Amino acid sequence: MRYLLSSISLLIMVSCVSYPKKNNFVKSEINTTQVYNPYFSNVTKDYVYKANLEFYKKKFSGIVIIKKISDQEHRLVFTTEMGNKIFDFSFYKNTFKVNHILEDMNKKIILNTLQRDFTSLLKEYNYSRANFLKQNVKIQETKVLDKTHFYFYDSTTLTKIVRVDNGKEKVVYYFSNSKNSIAQQILIEHKNIKLKIHLKGI
């Protein structure tokens, strides 16, 4: 019984360790108050990607078009290569509107997941709650839809966003081949469910 209680206490202590402490982040003396994601910030550009979405055993492929409509407003449309809509969403600040979605995907759990994923992907500005360093990487902590996120910058380039819950990674956004504030490769990978979204610039 004593061993069992000790094991439970140790498990609780480990699970309560913060994400920065677990990953050996060092508090930064630079007090940056703004978090910035530049990748979908140009109102004059249509961001077009070849897309693959894997959700458990279901797979969808086609084209994702992202457009910044106005300040803090984006439209995201996912179609087949033949032009049939899979889903069509509008985002304004923290609000979310479903313009269209396939009947098979029109489930609350799927919509909530996609809303969180794409809100985190598209949100341009946010407030920094804390700033860290790890070697040459700058890391900023913020909240998106009440969930803790960490933004990773190599120099000034955003390379990764991590959504964290109870000190554990839940969703990781990888940005690569970035040039002129455009990420040519984006991968959204869930750690607790079988969901991946891969975007490749066209």
matplotlib code that plots the C-alpha trace (Angstrom):
import matplotlib.pyplot as plt

x = [0.0, 2.8, 4.5, 1.2, 0.7, 4.3, 3.8, 0.6, 2.2, 5.2, 2.8, 0.9, 4.1, 5.4, 2.1, 1.9, 5.4, 4.9, 5.7, 8.5, 10.2, 9.8, 11.5, 14.3, 13.1, 14.9, 13.0, 13.9, 14.8, 13.3, 9.7, 8.0, 4.3, 3.1, 2.9, 2.9, 2.1, 2.8, 1.8, -1.8, -1.5, -1.6, -5.1, -4.0, -2.9, -4.8, -2.9, -3.4, -2.3, -2.6, -4.1, -4.4, -6.5, -6.3, -8.9, -8.7, -9.4, -10.9, -8.8, -9.6, -7.4, -7.9, -7.1, -7.2, -7.6, -7.1, -7.9, -7.5, -10.7, -10.1, -8.4, -8.8, -11.1, -10.2, -12.1, -10.9, -12.3, -11.3, -12.4, -11.7, -9.5, -12.8, -14.0, -16.6, -16.6, -15.5, -15.9, -16.0, -15.3, -15.2, -13.2, -13.5, -11.6, -12.6, -15.9, -16.4, -19.0, -19.7, -20.6, -20.6, -19.4, -20.0, -22.8, -20.4, -18.2, -21.0, -20.5, -19.9, -16.6, -15.2, -16.3, -14.8, -11.5, -11.3, -12.3, -9.5, -7.0, -7.6, -8.1, -4.7, -3.3, -4.8, -4.6, -2.2, -1.7, -1.9, -0.6, 2.5, 2.0, 5.6, 8.8, 11.5, 14.7, 16.1, 19.5, 18.9, 15.1, 12.8, 9.5, 6.4, 3.5, 0.0, -3.7, -5.9, -9.6, -8.6, -5.9, -2.2, 0.0, 3.7, 5.2, 8.7, 10.9, 14.2, 15.6, 12.4, 10.9, 7.9, 8.8, 6.3, 3.2, 2.4, -0.9, -0.4, -2.7, -1.5, 2.1, 1.7, 1.7, -1.8, -1.4, 1.8, 1.9, 5.1, 6.0, 8.8, 10.3, 9.2, 9.9, 8.5, 6.1, 4.7, 5.1, 5.3, 4.8, 2.5, 1.7, -0.9, -0.4, -2.6, -0.9, -4.0, -6.2, -5.5, -5.7, -3.2, -3.6, -0.8, -0.6, 1.8, 2.0, 1.1]
y = [0.0, 2.4, 1.6, 2.2, 5.5, 6.5, 5.6, 7.5, 10.6, 10.4, 10.1, 13.1, 15.1, 14.2, 15.0, 18.4, 19.5, 22.4, 22.1, 24.7, 23.0, 19.6, 20.8, 22.8, 26.2, 29.2, 32.3, 35.2, 38.6, 40.1, 41.0, 40.7, 41.3, 40.4, 36.9, 37.1, 34.5, 36.0, 33.1, 34.2, 37.9, 39.3, 40.5, 40.7, 37.0, 33.7, 31.0, 27.8, 24.4, 20.8, 19.1, 15.7, 15.1, 11.8, 11.2, 7.6, 5.4, 8.2, 10.1, 13.3, 15.0, 18.1, 21.8, 24.2, 27.9, 30.4, 34.1, 37.0, 38.9, 41.8, 42.6, 39.4, 37.7, 34.7, 32.3, 28.7, 26.4, 22.7, 21.2, 18.1, 18.5, 18.4, 21.5, 19.8, 21.4, 19.3, 22.2, 26.0, 28.0, 31.6, 32.9, 36.4, 37.1, 34.0, 33.3, 30.5, 30.0, 26.9, 27.9, 24.3, 20.8, 17.3, 15.5, 12.7, 15.4, 17.4, 16.2, 18.4, 16.7, 17.1, 20.7, 21.6, 20.0, 21.7, 25.1, 24.8, 23.6, 26.3, 29.1, 28.4, 28.2, 31.5, 33.7, 36.5, 38.4, 37.4, 38.5, 36.8, 35.4, 34.4, 34.3, 31.6, 30.5, 27.1, 27.4, 29.7, 29.2, 31.9, 30.5, 32.5, 31.3, 32.4, 31.3, 30.5, 29.7, 29.3, 26.6, 27.1, 27.4, 27.8, 29.5, 28.6, 31.0, 30.3, 33.8, 35.6, 32.6, 30.8, 27.1, 25.4, 25.9, 23.5, 23.2, 21.9, 20.5, 19.4, 19.8, 17.5, 18.1, 17.7, 19.2, 20.3, 22.6, 22.3, 25.1, 24.5, 25.9, 29.3, 32.3, 35.8, 35.0, 32.0, 28.4, 26.0, 23.0, 22.8, 19.7, 19.7, 16.6, 15.5, 13.5, 12.1, 11.2, 10.0, 13.2, 14.7, 17.6, 18.2, 21.2, 21.7, 25.1, 25.2]
z = [0.0, 0.9, -2.5, -4.3, -2.6, -3.4, -7.1, -7.3, -5.7, -8.1, -11.1, -10.0, -9.5, -12.9, -14.6, -12.9, -14.2, -16.5, -20.2, -20.0, -17.1, -18.6, -21.8, -20.0, -21.2, -19.7, -18.8, -21.2, -19.9, -23.0, -22.3, -25.7, -25.3, -28.8, -30.5, -34.3, -36.9, -40.4, -42.6, -43.6, -43.0, -46.6, -47.7, -51.3, -51.6, -51.9, -50.1, -52.0, -50.8, -51.9, -48.8, -47.3, -44.2, -42.3, -39.6, -38.2, -41.2, -43.4, -45.8, -47.7, -50.4, -52.4, -52.4, -49.4, -50.2, -47.4, -47.8, -45.3, -45.9, -43.5, -40.2, -38.0, -40.6, -42.7, -45.0, -45.5, -48.1, -48.6, -52.0, -54.0, -57.0, -59.1, -57.1, -54.8, -51.3, -48.4, -45.9, -46.0, -42.8, -41.8, -38.9, -37.3, -34.1, -32.0, -33.8, -36.2, -38.9, -40.9, -44.4, -45.6, -44.5, -45.8, -43.9, -42.8, -41.1, -39.6, -36.1, -33.0, -32.1, -35.6, -35.9, -32.5, -33.5, -36.8, -35.3, -32.8, -35.3, -37.9, -35.4, -34.1, -37.6, -38.8, -35.7, -36.6, -33.4, -29.8, -26.3, -24.8, -21.3, -20.9, -22.9, -22.9, -24.7, -25.5, -27.1, -30.1, -30.2, -28.9, -27.4, -26.5, -24.4, -25.2, -25.2, -28.2, -27.4, -23.7, -24.6, -23.9, -26.9, -27.3, -30.4, -31.5, -33.5, -35.1, -35.3, -36.5, -38.4, -36.8, -37.1, -34.8, -32.6, -29.8, -28.0, -24.5, -21.8, -18.4, -19.5, -22.4, -26.2, -27.7, -31.1, -33.0, -36.0, -38.1, -40.6, -43.1, -46.4, -45.3, -47.5, -47.7, -44.8, -46.6, -45.3, -48.2, -46.0, -43.0, -40.9, -38.1, -36.0, -33.1, -30.3, -28.6, -31.6, -35.1, -37.0, -39.4, -41.8, -44.4, -46.6, -49.4, -51.2, -54.9]

ax = plt.figure().add_subplot(projection="3d")
ax.plot(x, y, z, "-o")
ax.set_aspect("equal")
plt.show()
